[in-house]
Amino acid sequence: MNRGFGLNASSFGYPPAVNVTSSSVFGSTPSAVPASFSIINGASKPENETAPPPQFTFEASSLLENEWRKTEWSEEVREALKETVRSFKPASETVTEARVLLLGPVGAGKSSFISSVQSVFSGRVLNRAMVGSSSSTSFTKKLRSYPIRGAGEDTDEPTALVLCDVMGVGEGEGTGLTLHDALSVIKGHAPEGHQFSPEQPIGAETVGFVRKPSTNDEVHCVVFVIDGSKVGSYAKSFGATFQQLREHISNLGVHQVALLTHVDQVCNATRRDITQVYKSRAVQQAMEKTGQLLGMATSYIVPVKNYCSELDLDENTDVLLLKAVDHILQYVNLFFQDDTD
């Protein structure tokens, strides 16, 4: 498995025509993807233009007769899933924790997902991962790693799962996470707390640069986070960006899955009752559009509802979040299995 690092394009597996520089925006090429673009409410728009987010709402009549994925909803299921995460250990003798990187557009719910998972194990709604309120400006500017705590009887004892948050994609002219920096994070070269800047790509001169990262420093699974209420209106160039990135991540031997967030905004039935998520025709269609956007089979994609305005935990919301974490951990283990083959 090749995890070497270099600052030139060929080191990332690019053809010579692709220019990967500090001014490149996340997966951009001169011909296929614009040098920079702004994603506002899921579509490319001028910086000074604002509009309310589209609402893809459907009534209960859009519910299917049968679930298209079987899911059990109960306190017993929630506790069993929590125990699965608590007891998880990386399938490697040299790795103590699984590092999972969340990537996605601004406002998709990356930080909210981290806070929501932390909330499930803390027993109350928390916002440890700082969450912004703007759909066009990334609140997260630095690489932040959040150990999921709540192992055993001690709620402050960390599990073996670490969720990593980075700058969002497509915030405007000359901003946003670059492809170069995304791959540097995945390879383990980026120091914790690194401040992302398109004008200052991660390199040997970066303070804290990890010259020879170990498997502990690397990312073991990448999770793409897509807003279900906006997936139908993302720019076509955005799909090209992510599919290009997925190709390079695959070349590093890192498995990828996806989260479809804001499913309660996709369908009125799921807003009223989240257990209807796998009967919702609208959510199913949003999953299919997400698969097309990412170039990914829908079997890799799971829906979630993050805690945003709530003050108290909900059993069924917890089950959906924990099912997503369990889904991610399956692909984390595949990384370590591949590493030993």
C-alpha positions in Angstrom: 0.0 0.0 0.0 1.5 3.3 -1.1 1.3 6.1 1.5 4.3 8.1 0.4 4.2 11.9 0.5 5.5 14.6 -1.7 4.7 18.2 -2.6 4.5 17.7 -6.3 1.6 16.5 -8.4 3.1 13.2 -9.4 3.4 12.2 -5.7 -0.3 12.4 -5.4 -0.9 10.2 -8.5 -1.9 13.1 -10.8 -1.3 13.1 -14.5 1.1 15.9 -15.4 -1.6 18.2 -16.7 -3.2 18.6 -13.3 -1.9 21.5 -11.3 -2.0 20.9 -7.6 -0.9 24.1 -6.0 -1.9 26.2 -3.0 -4.4 28.0 -5.1 -6.2 24.8 -6.3 -9.5 24.3 -4.7 -10.2 20.8 -3.4 -10.0 18.6 -6.5 -10.0 21.3 -9.1 -8.4 21.1 -12.5 -8.2 24.0 -15.1 -10.5 22.2 -17.5 -13.0 20.1 -15.5 -13.4 22.0 -12.2 -13.1 25.8 -11.7 -10.2 27.1 -9.7 -12.6 28.2 -7.0 -16.3 28.2 -6.5 -18.8 29.1 -3.9 -21.5 26.7 -2.6 -24.4 28.6 -1.1 -27.5 26.6 -0.3 -26.1 23.8 -2.4 -25.4 25.6 -5.6 -22.8 27.9 -7.1 -23.8 31.6 -6.5 -22.2 34.9 -6.3 -20.7 35.8 -3.0 -23.2 38.6 -2.3 -26.2 36.6 -3.2 -28.3 34.9 -0.5 -31.4 32.8 -0.7 -33.3 30.6 1.7 -32.3 26.9 1.6 -34.5 24.7 -0.5 -36.9 22.5 1.3 -37.6 19.1 -0.2 -40.6 18.2 1.9 -43.1 15.4 1.2 -46.2 14.3 3.0 -46.8 10.9 4.6 -48.4 9.7 1.4 -44.9 9.4 0.0 -44.0 6.7 2.5 -43.4 3.2 1.0 -45.3 0.2 2.3 -42.1 -1.6 3.4 -38.8 -0.4 4.7 -36.0 -0.5 2.1 -33.6 -1.2 4.9 -34.5 -3.1 8.0 -33.8 -1.3 11.3 -34.9 -2.1 14.8 -35.8 0.9 17.1 -35.6 0.3 20.9 -33.6 1.1 24.0 -32.1 -2.4 23.8 -30.8 -1.7 20.3 -29.4 1.6 21.4 -27.5 0.1 24.3 -26.2 -2.8 22.2 -24.8 -0.3 19.6 -23.2 1.8 22.3 -21.5 -1.2 23.7 -20.2 -2.1 20.2 -18.5 1.3 19.9 -17.2 1.2 23.5 -15.6 -2.2 23.0 -14.2 -1.5 19.5 -10.5 -2.0 19.1 -8.6 -1.5 15.9 -7.6 -4.7 14.2 -3.9 -3.9 14.5 -1.3 -4.5 17.2 0.4 -1.2 16.5 -2.6 1.1 16.4 -4.4 2.3 19.5 -7.2 4.4 18.0 -9.1 4.6 14.7 -8.9 8.0 13.1 -11.9 8.9 10.9 -11.9 12.1 8.7 -15.1 13.9 7.9 -15.2 15.8 4.6 -18.0 17.8 3.0 -19.3 21.1 1.9 -19.8 24.0 4.3 -22.9 23.5 6.4 -23.4 19.8 5.6 -23.2 18.8 9.3 -19.7 17.5 9.9 -19.2 19.2 13.2 -22.8 18.6 14.2 -22.3 14.9 13.6 -19.3 14.8 15.9 -21.1 16.7 18.6 -24.2 14.5 18.2 -22.1 11.3 18.6 -20.4 12.8 21.7 -23.8 13.6 23.0 -25.1 10.0 22.7 -22.2 8.8 24.9 -22.4 11.7 27.4 -26.1 11.2 28.1 -27.0 14.8 27.2 -26.8 17.2 24.2 -23.3 18.7 23.9 -21.6 21.0 21.4 -17.9 20.2 22.0 -17.1 20.4 18.3 -17.7 24.0 17.5 -20.6 24.4 15.1 -21.4 27.4 13.0 -24.7 28.7 11.7 -23.7 29.9 8.2 -24.3 27.8 5.1 -21.7 29.7 3.1 -18.8 30.2 5.6 -16.9 27.3 7.2 -16.8 27.7 11.0 -14.0 25.1 11.2 -10.6 26.4 10.1 -8.3 24.0 11.8 -7.7 20.3 12.0 -9.4 19.1 15.2 -9.5 15.5 16.5 -12.3 14.5 18.9 -11.9 11.3 20.8 -15.4 9.8 21.4 -15.6 9.4 25.2 -17.8 7.2 27.2 -16.0 3.8 27.4 -17.0 1.6 30.3 -18.4 3.1 33.4 -16.4 6.3 33.1 -18.0 8.8 30.7 -14.7 10.6 30.4 -12.8 7.6 29.3 -12.1 7.7 25.6 -13.1 4.9 23.2 -10.8 3.8 20.4 -12.7 6.1 17.9 -11.4 9.6 17.0 -13.4 11.8 14.6 -11.4 14.4 12.7 -12.9 17.7 11.6 -11.5 20.0 8.9 -12.3 23.1 6.9 -15.3 22.8 4.6 -15.3 22.9 0.9 -16.4 25.7 -1.5 -16.7 28.7 0.8 -15.8 31.3 -1.8 -12.9 32.9 -3.8 -9.6 31.6 -2.7 -10.9 29.7 0.3 -11.9 26.2 1.2 -9.9 23.0 1.8 -7.5 22.2 -1.0 -7.0 18.7 -2.4 -3.3 18.9 -1.5 -4.2 19.6 2.2 -6.9 17.0 2.3 -4.5 14.3 1.2 -1.8 15.5 3.6 -4.3 15.1 6.5 -5.2 11.6 5.3 -1.5 10.6 5.0 -0.8 11.8 8.6 1.4 14.8 7.8 -0.8 17.5 9.2 -0.3 18.5 12.8 -3.2 18.7 15.2 -4.6 22.3 15.2 -3.1 23.2 11.8 -4.7 26.3 10.5 -5.8 25.7 6.9 -4.9 28.3 4.2 -5.1 27.9 0.5 -2.1 30.2 0.2 0.0 28.1 2.6 -0.2 24.4 1.7 0.9 21.8 4.2 4.6 21.1 3.6 7.9 20.5 5.3 8.0 24.1 6.4 4.7 23.8 8.2 5.0 24.1 12.0 4.6 20.6 13.5 4.8 18.9 10.1 4.9 15.1 10.6 7.7 14.0 8.3 7.4 10.3 8.9 3.9 9.5 10.0 3.1 6.2 11.5 -0.2 4.3 11.0 -1.4 5.9 14.2 -1.1 9.3 12.5 -2.9 8.3 9.3 -6.6 8.5 8.6 -8.2 5.0 8.5 -11.5 5.9 7.0 -12.9 8.9 5.2 -16.6 9.9 5.6 -18.2 12.2 3.1 -21.0 14.3 4.7 -23.7 15.5 2.4 -26.8 17.6 3.2 -29.9 15.7 2.2 -32.0 18.8 1.8 -29.5 20.3 -0.7 -28.1 17.3 -2.6 -30.4 17.9 -5.6 -29.0 21.4 -6.1 -25.2 21.0 -5.8 -23.2 22.2 -8.8 -22.1 19.6 -11.3 -18.5 20.7 -10.7 -18.9 19.8 -7.1 -19.6 16.2 -8.0 -16.5 16.1 -10.2 -14.4 17.5 -7.3 -15.5 14.7 -4.9 -15.2 11.9 -7.4 -11.7 13.1 -8.2 -10.8 13.2 -4.6 -12.3 9.7 -4.0 -10.1 8.3 -6.7 -7.0 9.6 -5.0 -8.1 8.4 -1.6 -8.7 5.0 -3.0 -5.2 4.9 -4.3 -4.0 5.4 -0.7 -5.9 2.3 0.3 -8.4 4.2 2.5 -12.1 3.1 2.4 -14.8 5.7 2.1 -18.5 5.9 3.2 -21.0 8.7 3.3 -23.5 10.3 5.7 -26.7 11.9 4.4 -27.6 14.5 7.0 -30.7 16.7 7.6 -33.0 13.8 6.7 -35.7 15.4 8.9 -35.7 18.3 6.4 -36.1 16.0 3.4 -39.5 14.6 4.4 -42.3 15.7 6.7 -42.8 12.2 7.8 -39.2 11.8 9.0 -39.5 15.2 10.7 -42.4 13.9 12.7 -41.0 10.5 13.3 -37.4 9.6 12.5 -38.2 5.8 12.5 -39.9 6.4 9.1 -36.6 7.2 7.5 -36.3 3.9 5.7 -39.9 4.1 4.4 -39.5 7.6 3.0 -39.4 7.7 -0.8 -37.9 11.2 -0.6 -35.0 10.0 1.6 -34.4 7.1 -0.7 -34.3 9.5 -3.7 -31.8 11.7 -1.8 -29.6 8.7 -1.1 -29.6 7.9 -4.8 -28.7 11.5 -5.7 -25.9 11.3 -3.1 -24.6 8.2 -4.7 -24.6 9.9 -8.1 -22.9 13.0 -6.7 -20.1 11.0 -5.1 -19.8 8.1 -7.6 -20.6 5.8 -4.7 -23.0 2.8 -4.3 -25.9 3.6 -2.0 -24.8 0.6 0.2 -22.0 2.8 1.5 -24.4 5.7 2.4 -26.3 6.0 5.7 -28.9 8.6 6.8 -28.5 10.5 10.0 -30.3 13.2 12.0 -27.9 15.4 14.0 -28.8 17.2 17.3 -29.2 20.8 16.3 -31.9 22.6 18.3 -32.8 19.9 20.7 -31.9 20.1 24.4 -32.6 16.4 25.2 -31.6 13.1 23.7 -34.0 11.0 21.7 -33.8 7.2 21.7 -34.5 6.8 18.0 -32.2 9.6 16.9 -29.5 7.9 18.9 -30.1 4.6 17.2 -29.7 6.2 13.8 -26.5 8.0 14.8 -25.0 4.8 16.4 -25.9 2.7 13.3 -23.9 5.3 11.3 -20.9 4.9 13.6 -21.1 1.1 13.4 -21.2 1.4 9.6 -18.0 3.6 9.7 -16.2 1.2 12.0 -16.8 -1.8 9.6 -14.8 0.1 7.0 -12.1 1.1 9.5 -11.5 -2.6 10.2 -11.3 -3.2 6.4 -8.4 -0.8 6.3 -6.5 -2.7 9.0 -7.3 -6.1 7.4 -6.1 -4.8 4.0 -2.9 -3.5 5.8 -2.1 -7.0 7.1 -2.8 -8.9 3.8 
